[in-house]
Each structure stands twice: as C-alpha cells, then as structure tokens.
Amino acid sequence: MAAFLLGAVLLVVQPQMVPSRPAINSKAETSQSVQRELLKKTSQKNDFKENIHSNGSCQQLPQTIIIGVRKGGTRALLEMLSLHPDIAAAESEVHFFDWEDHYRNGLQWYINQMPFSYPHQITMEKTPAYFTSPKVPERVYNMNQSMRLLLILRDPSERVLSDYTQVFYNHMQKHKPYPSIEQFLIKDGELNVDYKAINRSLYYIHMQNWLKYFPLDRIHIVDGDKLIKDPFPEIEKVERFLKLSPQINASNFYFNKTKGFYCLRDSGRERCLHESKGRAHPQVDTWLLEKLHEYFHEPNKKFFELVGRTFDWH
C-alpha cells in the first residue's frame, strides 16, 4: 500500500492562468450573467469588478469544488483533471469557506483567486479541509445550490496514517521534534478516538452534514485507492459526472516502474509526483492496525448505507 500511496499526489503543475483556446459552446452550469446576479445577491457590496482579459477569458466563480478529503488524493485528482482542456483549476488551496479571515473578504475576493477561463470551461478549486468543516456545506449552498462537488476518499485507516505522516515530515523539515504515531493513537492502553486524524476518517458524520444541503447526485465520490492503482477508469467517471466530453485517455497515464506509481503524459511531456508527497507511512504494530480496522468497521458500514455503495476498505 505504501508503494501505491506514493502515487497519490502528482507534481504541482502550474495551471494556465490565461487559456489560449477560443471560446465554444458553454458547458459551465453557472453562466457569466448568472454569476453577476449571484455576486450582487451574496457579496457584502453590490459593486464588484470583473477581471476580463483581452482574449475574452475572465475570472469566475467555480462550478465544481473538490471538497476533500485530506490525504485522500485531492492533488492527484486535480492534476489529472487538469489534462482536460475544458477544466481551469485554481493553483492553490483557497480555504475560502473554512477560514473566517478569507470568508469575510466576500465573493469578490474568492473570484479573484480563480484562474482566467473561457465561458465553456469549468472553473474548479480544491480545498480538502472543506469536507470536515461544519460551516462549509451551508456556505457553499448559499453561493450556488447547483454546485457539483467532488469527494475523493481512501481507506480510513490508511488515511489516518497518511495524515500523521504529513504532519510528521512538516515538523522534521523545521527541525522540530514530533511524537511517534503510537503516542497519538494510544491513550491509557486503548485507541485514542479523540485523535483528530481519526475523526477526519469518520466519513459518515461529515457526509451527513453535506447531504443536508446537497443531494447525493450532486456529490461524486472518487475511490482514492482505485485512483492510485488504475487512475483512468476513475477519471472517466468524473468526466461523465461533470458532463465533459471524453478527452482524457488511458495513454495519458503510464506506470513508472522506478517510482512504483502512475505518472502523467500530456502532449509528449511526462511528469510524476512531487517528492514531498506520498511519503512512506511509519511502521505500525499489527495489533494497532487491527484496532484501527476494528474501530472503523461500523462507521464505514454507516457510510456505505448513506451513499448507497461500498468500498474495498478493511
């Protein structure tokens, strides 16, 4: 699994801020005229500035958001979708709906974080923290009730280990000590269910919050474990969900034997994962892994019932 995990996140590719393709028939559900009305209704001020480029592209509100989950493969998903000519993706995580300092800036600030795109393109951003933030679903709904949402999930136990690994290496890079994973997972000889990484893997709790505002047919769940092992079929499903023409092909993916995971091939250019992503998990005793698997058994079952499908998780 560790080898496959290393393929979960791709090299950060700089998205084109000013697309060169001419405008064609609109595929975006929120047109620019609707966007103007939306801004007038929801902005703190009714006056706003449209950033329009001389080639006809402009910055617009996203029609699709990758809402999570943290360490589920959101960067990999975004980079793979960026292969499609009708996708314009924000480069960085925006944190508009979950960070109060950002949210107070209003929709004009949000729109300014988006890439330039043509009317036929789908503007997209990804912020993994959205999925587990209680206030976010309502805020997204108030902005656009027709939003299409992408949620990528992995085996909850593996996600916990990956969550810890990211924080561990962040501390190591700053030359700061960090406790072992056992110190977080074990409390008084039992599994520490108060550990934040465990809470983030209780998918059914967070999903219930989103389903209060968006019907299930507006939320497409990407199987992050399958995306690592065989990315193309999962990307095909996303294309259909977003009503995109099938532009991404199996030839866009190739397995790098040296690295042990899939990389991308685009217009003769090949790119793989950034070395800071997909690091190997720490060694964890078998009994502790079994504790994690046992703990997530019932929450996973509730999640399967909630979304009407199952996943190959422990």
N, C-alpha and C positions, 0 to 999 in steps of 0.2 A: 504493500500500500504506500509505503514511504516513497518508493520509486515513482509510482503513479502520481503521488501528491506533488512531486517536483514539477510536474507538468501543468499544475492547476492554474498558474498565472503567467501570462505572457509578458515579453518585453514591453515596456511602456512605449508605445508608438505615438509620435506626435500627430494628432489628427489635423487635417487641413482646416484652417480657420476660414479660408475663403475658397469654397469649392469651385472647380473650373468647368463643371458640366453645365450645359444650358438647362433652363427650366423646362419641364414637361408636365404632363397631367399630374395634378396633386394627388398624393397618397396620404398626406397628413390629415388626420381627422379634425384637427383644430386649424382652420384657415387663418390667414393673417387678419381678416376682417373680424372673425370671432375673437381672435386674440386681443384686438383693440378694445372690444366691448368688455372682455374679461378683465383687462387691466383697469379699465375705468371703474368697474364694479368692485374690484378687490384691492386695488392699490390704496395706500394711505393718502395719496394725492391723485387727483384726476388728470393732472398734466404729466405726460411721460414722453420720453424721447425714443423714437425708433432708430436703431442703428442700422442704416441701409448702406450697402456697398454699391459702388458704381456699376458692378456687374449684375445687379438685381438680387443678390443674396442679402439676407438680413439675420439678425439675431431674434429668435423667437422662443416662446415657452416650449418646453419639451412635451412631446406627445406620448413618450414612453419613459419610464424610470425603472432602472434596476434597483430594487429596494433592499436587496440583501441576498444571502445572509453573510455576515462577516466570516471570512476564511472559508467561504463556500465556493470560490472560483469566480467572483464578480469581475475581476480584471480580465481573466481569461475570456469570459463571455463577452465583455465589451470589445476586446481586441478582435475576437473572431467576427463579431457582428460588424465591426468597422471595415471588414473586407467588402461589405455590400455597398454599392455606390449610392444607394438611397438612404444611408444612415449617416447622420452627422452627430458625432459624440463629443460631449464635453471632456476635456483632457483630465481634469482633476475631480476628486470628490467634492461636491459643492456644499453639503451639510446645510442646506437652506432651511429645511423643515424641522431639523432636530436641534440646531444651535440657535439659541434665543438671540444672540447678537446679530446673526445673519438674518433671521426671520423678521426682526424689527426693521430691517432695511427695506422691506417691501418687495413686491414683484418686479419693480424696475431693476433693483439690484440683482435679482435672480436672473432676469433675462440677460443682463449684462455679462453673466458668467457662461452663457451658452455660446457655442460656435456659430459662425455665419453659415447659413444654409439656404437652399432654394425652397420654394413652396412645395415641391414634390417630395422633398426629403423629410424623413422623420428625425427630429431632434431628440437626443437621448442624453440622460445623465445617469450616473450610478453613485449611490452612497449607501454602503452596506448597513450602516447604523440605522437606517430608516425602519427596517423590519421590526426591530425590537424597541423602538421608541414609541411610547404610548400616545403622544400627541400627534404623531406624523400622519396616520391614516386620515383623520378628520381634516387636517390642514391640506393634504393633497386633494381630498374630495372637494373642499371649498374652492380650490383653484380650478379643478377640472374633473367633473364627475365621470367623464368618458375616458379618463386616463387608462392606458394599457400598462400593466405592471409586470415586471419580470422578477421572479424569485428563484434563485439557484441554491439548492440545498445539498448537503453531504451527510453521510453517516454521522449522527450527533456525537458519538464517542470520538471519531476521528476529528471532528470539528473542534472539540474541546482541546485535544492535544495540539492541534494547529494553532488555536487561539493562544495557548500558553507559549508555544514556540516563537510566535511573532513578538510577544512582549519580552520574552527572554532575550532574544537577539537585539531588540531595541536597547535594552539595558546594557548588554555586552558592548555594543558599539559606542556607548557613552562611558564605558569603563566603570559601570555601576554594578554592584553585586545583585543577584536576584535569587530568591529561594528556589529549591527544587520543586518539581511539579507535585511530588508526594506531599509537600508541606501545604499545598493548596487543596489537594484532593482529599486529604485525610484529616479528620478532626475527631479527637477522642476515640480513635480506632475505627471510626465509621466514615463513609463517604461524606464529604463536606458539600451538602446540597446548596449551601449559601454561596458557593464559589460562582462568581459572575459568569465565567465561561460555561458552566453547566446550565445556568439559567438561560443563556442565549441559545442553547440547544434544545430547549423545550418549545419546539416549533408550534405545537398546537395552541399554546397560550397566546403567542404573538399573532398567529393566523386568525384566531377568533376576533381579535381587535380589528384586523383589516377587513374581515368579512362583515363587520358592522356597517361598513361604508361602500365596499365594492363587491359585486357578485363574483362568484368563482370564475365565471367565463371572462372576467377582466384581468385575472391573475394567472399567468402561465408559469408553472413550476418546472424549472430545468433540473434534471438529475445531474448534480455535480460530479458524482462518481462515474457516471457513464460518459460525461463530457471529457473526463481525463482519459478514459480507456479508448473511446471511439467518438470523437467530437462531431463528426459530420451529421449523423442522424439527429443529434440533439439540436444542432443549428438549423437543420431543415424544419424541425417542428417550430422553432422560434420564427423563422421566415413566414410560415403559414399563419401563425398567431398574429403577427404584425401585418399580415396581408401584403407582404413584399413579394415581388417576382423572384423566382428561384435563381439567384445569381452566384451564390457561394457553392463551390463544387468540392467533391472529395479530393480533387487534385490540389486544393488549397491547403491540405494538411499532409504532413509527412512525418513518419516516426523517426526520430533521431536516436540511433542505437547507442551513440556515445553518451548522450544525456539521459536516455531511457524514457523519453516522453515525446509527445507530438509538438511539432513546431508549425509555423505558417509559411506558406509560399504565395506571394502576391506579385503578379506582373514580373516574374523572374527573380524577385527579391525574396530571400529567405530570412526569417527571424525567429528566434527562440525566446526562452524565458529569461527574465532578469535574475541575476544570481541572488538577489535579496529576497526573492520569492520562492515558495515551495521548499523551504528547508526541511531537512530530515527531522522527524519527531524524536523526542527524548525516549530512552529506553524505560519502559514501564513494566513493572511486575505483572505477570499473568493474572494473578488474583485481583489486582486493582483494575485491570481492564475488564475482567468479568463483573466486577462491582459496577462499573460504568454501564456495561451492556445490560445488566440486570435492572439498573435504575431506569434506563431509558425505554425498557420494554413497553410499559404501559403508556407513557407519553407518546411513543411512536405509534402505538395502536390507535390512540385517540386522534392523532394527526391523520393517519390513513383514513379513518372513518370520516373525518372532517372534510377532506379533499376528494374522497372517492377513488383513491388509487393507493397502491403500495410501492414501497421502495426496498431495495435489497440491502437493508441495514441489519445489524446484529439485533 
